[in-house]
Amino acid sequence: MDERLQNAYNFSNYRLTLDATIKVNKLALKNQLIYSKAGGSFVITPELISFVYNLEQMGKTSVVLLDHKENPVRIEDVKEFRETISDQYFSALNEYYVKTVELRKQRSVKAIVGDEDNGAN
């Protein structure tokens, strides 16, 4: 096979593997940002965190919120709920950040899939 064709093939394979890994990491983040409480499931977003924080600042200790399927869910302890979703949000985001930084360093398919020591070629 011609060297240019081989290089194009290798780059194409690298990009496909990189894109697939990015999608897997994004899906993992999305899954980590789901929090179940009192029979409901919430997608943790900065907006949800801010909203719950505002409820807490208003002196609300117990509220009914709509989960991601628009089912009403009673949250008995607003402060505990906010702390939990905030911790989970930042933990998931930090893990995603670390994976993204590591992925940016990988320069070969073997390094991306972990078949190569320290990402060296």
Phi and psi restraints in degrees (value plus and minus 20) as a CYANA .aco file:
   2 ASP   PHI     -75.9   -35.9
   2 ASP   PSI     121.5   161.5
   3 GLU   PHI     -81.2   -41.2
   3 GLU   PSI     -60.1   -20.1
   4 ARG   PHI     -84.7   -44.7
   4 ARG   PSI     -60.3   -20.3
   5 LEU   PHI     -85.6   -45.6
   5 LEU   PSI     -61.6   -21.6
   6 GLN   PHI     -82.9   -42.9
   6 GLN   PSI     -62.8   -22.8
   7 ASN   PHI     -83.5   -43.5
   7 ASN   PSI     -60.8   -20.8
   8 ALA   PHI     -83.9   -43.9
   8 ALA   PSI     -62.5   -22.5
   9 TYR   PHI     -82.0   -42.0
   9 TYR   PSI     -66.0   -26.0
  10 ASN   PHI     -82.2   -42.2
  10 ASN   PSI     -61.9   -21.9
  11 PHE   PHI     -86.8   -46.8
  11 PHE   PSI     -61.3   -21.3
  12 SER   PHI     -81.8   -41.8
  12 SER   PSI     -64.0   -24.0
  13 ASN   PHI     -83.3   -43.3
  13 ASN   PSI     -61.2   -21.2
  14 TYR   PHI     -80.4   -40.4
  14 TYR   PSI     -68.4   -28.4
  15 ARG   PHI     -83.3   -43.3
  15 ARG   PSI     -61.7   -21.7
  16 LEU   PHI     -82.5   -42.5
  16 LEU   PSI     -63.6   -23.6
  17 THR   PHI     -86.4   -46.4
  17 THR   PSI     -62.3   -22.3
  18 LEU   PHI     -82.0   -42.0
  18 LEU   PSI     -68.1   -28.1
  19 ASP   PHI     -81.9   -41.9
  19 ASP   PSI     -60.7   -20.7
  20 ALA   PHI     -84.4   -44.4
  20 ALA   PSI     -60.8   -20.8
  21 THR   PHI     -86.3   -46.3
  21 THR   PSI     -60.3   -20.3
  22 ILE   PHI     -81.0   -41.0
  22 ILE   PSI     -63.5   -23.5
  23 LYS   PHI     -83.1   -43.1
  23 LYS   PSI     -61.3   -21.3
  24 VAL   PHI     -82.5   -42.5
  24 VAL   PSI     -63.3   -23.3
  25 ASN   PHI     -84.8   -44.8
  25 ASN   PSI     -59.7   -19.7
  26 LYS   PHI     -85.9   -45.9
  26 LYS   PSI     -60.0   -20.0
  27 LEU   PHI     -85.4   -45.4
  27 LEU   PSI     -60.2   -20.2
  28 ALA   PHI     -81.8   -41.8
  28 ALA   PSI     -62.7   -22.7
  29 LEU   PHI     -80.6   -40.6
  29 LEU   PSI     -67.3   -27.3
  30 LYS   PHI     -78.1   -38.1
  30 LYS   PSI     -62.1   -22.1
  31 ASN   PHI     -87.6   -47.6
  31 ASN   PSI     -55.4   -15.4
  32 GLN   PHI     -92.3   -52.3
  32 GLN   PSI     -37.4     2.6
  33 LEU   PHI    -114.4   -74.4
  33 LEU   PSI      -1.2    38.8
  34 ILE   PHI    -125.3   -85.3
  34 ILE   PSI     108.6   148.6
  35 TYR   PHI    -146.6  -106.6
  35 TYR   PSI     105.5   145.5
  36 SER   PHI    -121.3   -81.3
  36 SER   PSI     114.6   154.6
  37 LYS   PHI    -172.9  -132.9
  37 LYS   PSI     111.7   151.7
  38 ALA   PHI      32.2    72.2
  38 ALA   PSI      19.2    59.2
  39 GLY   PHI      64.8   104.8
  39 GLY   PSI     -18.6    21.4
  40 GLY   PHI    -136.8   -96.8
  40 GLY   PSI     143.2   183.2
  41 SER   PHI    -143.3  -103.3
  41 SER   PSI     110.3   150.3
  42 PHE   PHI    -137.8   -97.8
  42 PHE   PSI     118.4   158.4
  43 VAL   PHI    -111.4   -71.4
  43 VAL   PSI      97.8   137.8
  44 ILE   PHI     -97.7   -57.7
  44 ILE   PSI     100.8   140.8
  45 THR   PHI    -152.1  -112.1
  45 THR   PSI     142.0   182.0
  46 PRO   PHI     -77.5   -37.5
  46 PRO   PSI     -53.7   -13.7
  47 GLU   PHI     -84.8   -44.8
  47 GLU   PSI     -62.8   -22.8
  48 LEU   PHI     -84.2   -44.2
  48 LEU   PSI     -63.8   -23.8
  49 ILE   PHI     -80.4   -40.4
  49 ILE   PSI     -65.8   -25.8
  50 SER   PHI     -83.8   -43.8
  50 SER   PSI     -62.0   -22.0
  51 PHE   PHI     -81.9   -41.9
  51 PHE   PSI     -66.8   -26.8
  52 VAL   PHI     -86.3   -46.3
  52 VAL   PSI     -56.5   -16.5
  53 TYR   PHI     -81.7   -41.7
  53 TYR   PSI     -63.9   -23.9
  54 ASN   PHI     -82.1   -42.1
  54 ASN   PSI     -60.3   -20.3
  55 LEU   PHI     -80.7   -40.7
  55 LEU   PSI     -62.3   -22.3
  56 GLU   PHI     -82.9   -42.9
  56 GLU   PSI     -63.1   -23.1
  57 GLN   PHI     -85.8   -45.8
  57 GLN   PSI     -47.1    -7.1
  58 MET   PHI     -98.4   -58.4
  58 MET   PSI     -23.5    16.5
  59 GLY   PHI      70.7   110.7
  59 GLY   PSI     -10.2    29.8
  60 LYS   PHI     -93.4   -53.4
  60 LYS   PSI     111.0   151.0
  61 THR   PHI    -128.6   -88.6
  61 THR   PSI     -45.8    -5.8
  62 SER   PHI    -160.2  -120.2
  62 SER   PSI     111.2   151.2
  63 VAL   PHI    -162.7  -122.7
  63 VAL   PSI     145.4   185.4
  64 VAL   PHI    -128.6   -88.6
  64 VAL   PSI     106.1   146.1
  65 LEU   PHI    -139.8   -99.8
  65 LEU   PSI     137.6   177.6
  66 LEU   PHI    -111.9   -71.9
  66 LEU   PSI     110.6   150.6
  67 ASP   PHI    -100.3   -60.3
  67 ASP   PSI    -192.7  -152.7
  68 HIS   PHI     -89.4   -49.4
  68 HIS   PSI     -33.5     6.5
  69 LYS   PHI    -121.6   -81.6
  69 LYS   PSI      -7.8    32.2
  70 GLU   PHI      43.2    83.2
  70 GLU   PSI      11.6    51.6
  71 ASN   PHI    -112.5   -72.5
  71 ASN   PSI     117.6   157.6
  72 PRO   PHI     -92.9   -52.9
  72 PRO   PSI     113.9   153.9
  73 VAL   PHI    -153.4  -113.4
  73 VAL   PSI     108.0   148.0
  74 ARG   PHI    -104.1   -64.1
  74 ARG   PSI     105.2   145.2
  75 ILE   PHI    -124.2   -84.2
  75 ILE   PSI      91.8   131.8
  76 GLU   PHI     -96.1   -56.1
  76 GLU   PSI     -51.5   -11.5
  77 ASP   PHI    -148.8  -108.8
  77 ASP   PSI      76.4   116.4
  78 VAL   PHI     -80.9   -40.9
  78 VAL   PSI     -63.2   -23.2
  79 LYS   PHI     -82.4   -42.4
  79 LYS   PSI     -66.4   -26.4
  80 GLU   PHI     -82.9   -42.9
  80 GLU   PSI     -60.7   -20.7
  81 PHE   PHI     -81.5   -41.5
  81 PHE   PSI     -66.8   -26.8
  82 ARG   PHI     -82.3   -42.3
  82 ARG   PSI     -65.4   -25.4
  83 GLU   PHI     -81.4   -41.4
  83 GLU   PSI     -62.2   -22.2
  84 THR   PHI     -86.1   -46.1
  84 THR   PSI     -67.8   -27.8
  85 ILE   PHI     -89.2   -49.2
  85 ILE   PSI     -53.1   -13.1
  86 SER   PHI     -85.7   -45.7
  86 SER   PSI     -67.0   -27.0
  87 ASP   PHI     -80.2   -40.2
  87 ASP   PSI     -65.2   -25.2
  88 GLN   PHI     -85.0   -45.0
  88 GLN   PSI     -59.9   -19.9
  89 TYR   PHI     -81.5   -41.5
  89 TYR   PSI     -71.2   -31.2
  90 PHE   PHI     -91.3   -51.3
  90 PHE   PSI     -52.4   -12.4
  91 SER   PHI     -84.4   -44.4
  91 SER   PSI     -66.5   -26.5
  92 ALA   PHI     -84.6   -44.6
  92 ALA   PSI     -62.5   -22.5
  93 LEU   PHI     -85.9   -45.9
  93 LEU   PSI     -59.9   -19.9
  94 ASN   PHI     -84.2   -44.2
  94 ASN   PSI     -61.5   -21.5
  95 GLU   PHI     -83.5   -43.5
  95 GLU   PSI     -62.0   -22.0
  96 TYR   PHI     -82.8   -42.8
  96 TYR   PSI     -60.9   -20.9
  97 TYR   PHI     -81.2   -41.2
  97 TYR   PSI     -67.2   -27.2
  98 VAL   PHI     -80.5   -40.5
  98 VAL   PSI     -64.2   -24.2
  99 LYS   PHI     -82.5   -42.5
  99 LYS   PSI     -60.0   -20.0
 100 THR   PHI     -86.7   -46.7
 100 THR   PSI     -63.6   -23.6
 101 VAL   PHI     -82.2   -42.2
 101 VAL   PSI     -63.8   -23.8
 102 GLU   PHI     -83.3   -43.3
 102 GLU   PSI     -61.4   -21.4
 103 LEU   PHI     -84.1   -44.1
 103 LEU   PSI     -56.4   -16.4
 104 ARG   PHI     -82.6   -42.6
 104 ARG   PSI     -44.8    -4.8
 105 LYS   PHI    -101.5   -61.5
 105 LYS   PSI     -38.1     1.9
 106 GLN   PHI     -97.6   -57.6
 106 GLN   PSI     110.4   150.4
 107 ARG   PHI    -139.3   -99.3
 107 ARG   PSI     -10.1    29.9
 108 SER   PHI    -167.6  -127.6
 108 SER   PSI     140.6   180.6
 109 VAL   PHI     -81.2   -41.2
 109 VAL   PSI     -63.4   -23.4
 110 LYS   PHI     -80.1   -40.1
 110 LYS   PSI     -58.7   -18.7
 111 ALA   PHI     -87.6   -47.6
 111 ALA   PSI     -59.2   -19.2
 112 ILE   PHI     -84.4   -44.4
 112 ILE   PSI     -64.0   -24.0
 113 VAL   PHI    -106.8   -66.8
 113 VAL   PSI     -20.5    19.5
 114 GLY   PHI      66.0   106.0
 114 GLY   PSI      -1.9    38.1
 115 ASP   PHI    -109.8   -69.8
 115 ASP   PSI     -17.5    22.5
 116 GLU   PHI    -148.2  -108.2
 116 GLU   PSI     118.3   158.3
 117 ASP   PHI     -90.7   -50.7
 117 ASP   PSI     107.8   147.8
 118 ASN   PHI      36.7    76.7
 118 ASN   PSI      -2.8    37.2
 119 GLY   PHI      53.6    93.6
 119 GLY   PSI      -9.4    30.6
 120 ALA   PHI     -97.3   -57.3
 120 ALA   PSI     132.1   172.1
